[in-house]
C-alpha cells in the first residue's frame, strides 16, 4: 500500500463505503473511473469492457449517486477526493490511473494535488480547472433551479448541453436512459453538487501535478469547452490534449470507440 505524502494534509472521507464494481486483471495496473454529476458507474460500461482486458478496473458511484449512501452536507471537493482516496487504498493495488469525466475530472485533479502518492496518471475528460465569475454564477444557478423546480426542471437543458443534436437524433434511447437517471436523482444532492462545483479553482496549482496526463474533450462541448481543456493541458507539465470530433460533453457515451482507442493508447504507453 502506498504511504501518504508527508507534505500533504491527510484526507478524511465522510461517507460510508461507496458502491463500486471491479473488473479485469488483478495485479495489472489499477484504473479508477469517476462518473459525471447525477449519473452512476453504469455509464462506464463501454470503457470497463475495453480496459478490463489489460487492466484492473474499478468504477464507483459518487456519494449520493447510484447505490452509494448519501453524503454529509455541505459537499466539498476535499471530501470527494477523500472518498476517492479510500477507494484506491481499499483496492490494495494503487497508485491508480484516475479517469474522471466532468466533475469526476475535477475530483481527480483535487486528489492529484492532495494525495499524489495515490495517483499514477490522470485522464481528464470534458472537465475544467476553474471558472470565470460568470461561469460560477451559472453553475450556482443550476443549483437554484433544482431547488426551485426539482430534477424535472433541469432535464431538457442538461440533455441539450450534454449531447450533440446529431447523436440525440440517432440514439434517443441513450437520452431516454440519461433522462430517467436524472429524474431519479436526489435533488438535494444534485443541488449540493453544483454548489460544490462552483467552488472549483485548482488552475493556479496545475503546475504541481507531476503525473502523466491525457486531457480529452468533445469538439462541440459547450459546458466544458475546448478552451477549458487547453488551460488544463497547458498547466500540467507534459499533458497532452486530444479533441474528440463530433462529440459534446458526454464524449464517452457519444463516441465510445474513439474515446476507448485513446484511453487504451494512453494507458498502454505508461
C-alpha positions as CSV (number, residue, x, y, z in Angstrom):
1,X,0.0,0.0,0.0
2,X,1.3,3.5,-0.8
3,X,2.0,5.9,2.0
4,X,0.7,9.4,2.3
5,X,2.8,12.2,1.1
6,X,4.1,13.7,4.3
7,X,3.9,17.2,2.8
8,X,0.2,16.9,2.1
9,X,-2.5,17.1,4.8
10,X,-4.4,13.9,5.4
11,X,-7.8,13.4,3.8
12,X,-10.7,12.0,5.9
13,X,-13.7,10.7,4.0
14,X,-17.1,11.5,5.4
15,X,-19.2,8.9,3.5
16,X,-19.6,5.2,4.3
17,X,-18.1,2.7,1.8
18,X,-19.2,3.7,-1.7
19,X,-20.8,1.3,-4.1
20,X,-18.3,0.0,-6.7
21,X,-17.6,-2.7,-9.3
22,X,-14.3,-4.2,-10.1
23,X,-13.3,-6.0,-13.3
24,X,-10.2,-7.0,-15.3
25,X,-6.9,-8.4,-14.2
26,X,-5.9,-8.3,-10.6
27,X,-2.2,-7.5,-10.4
28,X,-2.4,-5.3,-13.5
29,X,-2.2,-1.5,-13.3
30,X,-5.2,-0.1,-11.5
31,X,-7.6,2.3,-13.3
32,X,-10.4,4.1,-11.4
33,X,-13.3,5.7,-13.2
34,X,-15.3,8.6,-11.8
35,X,-18.6,9.5,-13.5
36,X,-20.3,12.8,-14.1
37,X,-22.8,14.6,-11.8
38,X,-26.2,12.8,-11.5
39,X,-25.0,9.7,-13.3
40,X,-23.6,6.5,-11.9
41,X,-20.9,3.9,-12.6
42,X,-23.1,2.0,-15.1
43,X,-22.4,4.7,-17.7
44,X,-18.8,3.5,-17.9
45,X,-19.8,0.1,-19.3
46,X,-18.1,0.5,-22.6
47,X,-14.9,1.8,-21.0
48,X,-14.8,-1.0,-18.5
49,X,-15.2,-3.6,-21.2
50,X,-12.3,-2.1,-23.2
51,X,-9.9,-1.6,-20.2
52,X,-10.7,-4.8,-18.4
53,X,-8.8,-6.9,-20.9
54,X,-5.4,-5.5,-19.8
55,X,-6.1,-3.6,-16.5
56,X,-7.5,-3.8,-13.0
57,X,-10.6,-1.5,-13.3
58,X,-12.8,0.0,-10.6
59,X,-15.8,2.2,-11.2
60,X,-17.6,3.6,-8.3
61,X,-20.8,5.7,-7.5
62,X,-20.1,9.1,-6.1
63,X,-21.7,9.7,-2.7
64,X,-25.4,10.2,-3.1
65,X,-25.4,8.7,-6.6
66,X,-26.4,5.3,-7.8
67,X,-26.2,2.8,-5.0
68,X,-23.8,4.8,-2.8
69,X,-25.1,6.3,0.5
70,X,-25.9,9.9,0.8
71,X,-23.0,12.2,1.8
72,X,-22.8,14.7,4.6
73,X,-23.6,18.3,3.8
74,X,-22.4,20.6,2.6
75,X,-20.4,18.9,-0.1
76,X,-16.8,19.8,-0.7
77,X,-14.0,18.7,-3.1
78,X,-11.8,17.7,-0.2
79,X,-14.4,15.2,0.9
80,X,-15.0,13.9,-2.6
81,X,-11.2,13.4,-3.0
82,X,-11.1,11.7,0.4
83,X,-13.7,9.2,-0.8
84,X,-11.7,8.6,-4.0
85,X,-8.6,8.1,-1.9
86,X,-10.4,5.5,0.2
87,X,-11.5,3.6,-2.9
88,X,-7.9,3.5,-4.2
89,X,-6.4,2.5,-0.8
90,X,-9.1,-0.2,-0.2
91,X,-8.2,-1.8,-3.6
92,X,-4.7,-2.6,-2.4
93,X,-3.4,-2.1,-5.9
94,X,-2.5,1.6,-6.2
95,X,-1.4,4.0,-7.2
96,X,-4.1,4.4,-9.8
97,X,-4.6,5.9,-13.2
98,X,-7.6,8.1,-12.4
99,X,-10.1,8.7,-15.2
100,X,-12.6,11.4,-14.4
101,X,-15.5,12.8,-16.6
102,X,-16.8,16.3,-15.9
103,X,-17.0,16.6,-12.0
104,X,-15.1,13.3,-11.9
105,X,-12.2,15.1,-13.6
106,X,-12.4,17.9,-11.0
107,X,-12.2,15.3,-8.2
108,X,-9.3,13.7,-9.9
109,X,-7.3,16.9,-10.1
110,X,-8.1,17.6,-6.4
111,X,-6.8,14.2,-5.4
112,X,-3.6,14.5,-7.5
113,X,-2.8,17.7,-5.6
114,X,-3.8,16.4,-2.2
115,X,-2.5,12.8,-2.4
116,X,-0.1,12.4,-5.3
117,X,1.1,9.2,-3.8
118,X,-2.2,7.6,-4.8
119,X,-2.1,8.8,-8.5
120,X,-0.1,7.1,-11.2
121,X,-1.6,9.1,-14.1
122,X,-4.7,11.2,-14.9
123,X,-7.2,11.1,-17.8
124,X,-9.3,14.2,-17.5
125,X,-12.4,14.2,-19.8
126,X,-14.7,17.1,-20.6
127,X,-13.8,19.0,-17.4
128,X,-12.4,22.3,-16.1
129,X,-9.9,23.5,-13.5
130,X,-11.6,26.8,-12.7
131,X,-14.4,29.1,-13.7
132,X,-14.8,32.7,-14.7
133,X,-17.1,34.7,-12.4
134,X,-19.9,34.3,-15.0
135,X,-19.4,30.6,-15.0
136,X,-19.6,30.3,-11.3
137,X,-22.8,32.3,-11.3
138,X,-24.3,30.0,-14.0
139,X,-23.3,26.9,-12.0
140,X,-24.9,28.2,-8.8
141,X,-27.9,29.0,-10.9
142,X,-28.3,25.3,-11.7
143,X,-28.4,24.5,-8.0
144,X,-31.1,27.1,-7.5
145,X,-33.1,25.8,-10.4
146,X,-33.1,22.3,-8.9
147,X,-34.1,23.6,-5.5
148,X,-36.9,25.6,-7.0
149,X,-38.3,23.1,-9.6
150,X,-36.8,19.7,-8.7
151,X,-34.9,17.5,-11.2
152,X,-37.5,17.8,-13.9
153,X,-36.6,21.5,-14.3
154,X,-33.1,20.7,-15.5
155,X,-33.5,17.6,-17.6
156,X,-34.2,19.3,-21.0
157,X,-31.3,21.8,-20.7
158,X,-29.0,19.2,-19.4
159,X,-29.6,16.9,-22.4
160,X,-29.1,19.8,-24.7
161,X,-25.7,20.6,-23.2
162,X,-24.5,17.0,-22.9
163,X,-25.3,15.7,-26.4
164,X,-25.0,16.9,-30.0
165,X,-28.2,17.2,-32.0
166,X,-27.0,14.5,-34.4
167,X,-26.4,12.0,-31.6
168,X,-29.8,12.8,-30.0
169,X,-31.5,12.0,-33.3
170,X,-29.5,8.8,-33.8
171,X,-29.7,7.5,-30.2
172,X,-32.9,8.6,-28.5
173,X,-32.5,5.5,-26.3
174,X,-29.4,6.9,-24.7
175,X,-31.0,10.2,-24.0
176,X,-34.0,8.5,-22.5
177,X,-31.8,6.5,-20.2
178,X,-30.0,9.6,-19.1
179,X,-33.3,11.4,-18.5
180,X,-34.6,8.6,-16.4
181,X,-31.3,8.6,-14.3
182,X,-31.6,12.4,-13.9
183,X,-35.2,12.2,-12.9
184,X,-34.4,9.6,-10.2
185,X,-31.6,11.6,-8.7
186,X,-31.8,13.2,-5.3
187,X,-32.4,16.9,-5.9
188,X,-30.8,17.9,-2.6
189,X,-27.6,16.0,-3.5
190,X,-27.7,17.4,-7.1
191,X,-28.0,21.0,-6.0
192,X,-25.3,20.5,-3.4
193,X,-23.0,19.1,-6.2
194,X,-23.5,22.2,-8.3
195,X,-22.7,24.3,-5.2
196,X,-19.5,22.3,-4.8
197,X,-18.6,22.6,-8.5
198,X,-18.9,26.4,-8.3
199,X,-16.1,26.5,-5.8
200,X,-13.5,24.7,-8.0
201,X,-10.2,26.6,-8.6
202,X,-7.3,24.4,-9.0
203,X,-5.9,26.1,-12.1
204,X,-3.2,28.1,-10.1
205,X,-1.8,24.7,-8.9
206,X,-1.8,22.7,-12.0
207,X,1.9,23.0,-12.4
208,X,2.3,21.0,-9.2
209,X,0.8,17.9,-10.9
210,X,3.8,15.8,-12.0
211,X,1.8,12.9,-13.4
212,X,1.3,11.7,-17.0
213,X,-1.9,13.3,-18.1
214,X,-4.3,12.9,-21.0
215,X,-6.9,15.6,-21.4
216,X,-9.8,14.7,-23.7
217,X,-12.7,17.0,-24.7
218,X,-15.6,16.8,-27.1
219,X,-15.2,19.1,-30.0
220,X,-18.7,20.6,-29.5
221,X,-18.8,20.6,-25.7
222,X,-20.5,23.9,-24.6
223,X,-20.3,23.0,-20.9
224,X,-16.6,22.5,-20.5
225,X,-15.3,23.7,-23.9
226,X,-12.1,23.0,-25.7
227,X,-10.6,26.3,-24.3
228,X,-11.0,25.0,-20.7
229,X,-9.2,21.8,-21.6
230,X,-6.5,23.8,-23.2
231,X,-6.0,25.6,-19.9
232,X,-5.5,22.2,-18.1
233,X,-3.2,20.9,-20.8
234,X,-1.0,24.0,-20.7
235,X,-1.0,24.0,-16.9
236,X,0.0,20.3,-16.2
237,X,3.6,19.7,-17.3
238,X,3.7,17.4,-20.3
239,X,-0.1,16.9,-20.5
240,X,-1.5,16.0,-23.9
241,X,-4.8,17.4,-25.2
242,X,-6.9,15.3,-27.6
243,X,-10.2,16.6,-29.1
244,X,-13.0,14.1,-29.9
245,X,-14.7,15.1,-33.1
246,X,-18.4,15.4,-33.4
247,X,-18.9,14.9,-29.6
248,X,-20.3,17.1,-26.8
249,X,-20.0,16.9,-23.1
250,X,-20.6,13.2,-22.7
251,X,-17.9,12.1,-25.1
252,X,-17.6,8.5,-23.6
253,X,-21.3,8.0,-24.4
254,X,-21.3,9.7,-27.8
255,X,-18.1,8.4,-29.1
256,X,-17.1,5.3,-27.0
257,X,-14.9,3.7,-29.7
258,X,-12.9,6.8,-30.2
259,X,-12.6,7.5,-26.5
260,X,-11.6,3.9,-25.8
261,X,-9.0,3.9,-28.5
262,X,-7.3,7.0,-27.0
263,X,-7.7,5.7,-23.4
264,X,-6.0,2.4,-24.3
265,X,-3.2,4.1,-26.2
266,X,-2.5,6.3,-23.2
267,X,-2.6,3.5,-20.6
268,X,-0.6,1.1,-22.7
269,X,2.2,3.8,-23.1
270,X,2.5,4.4,-19.3
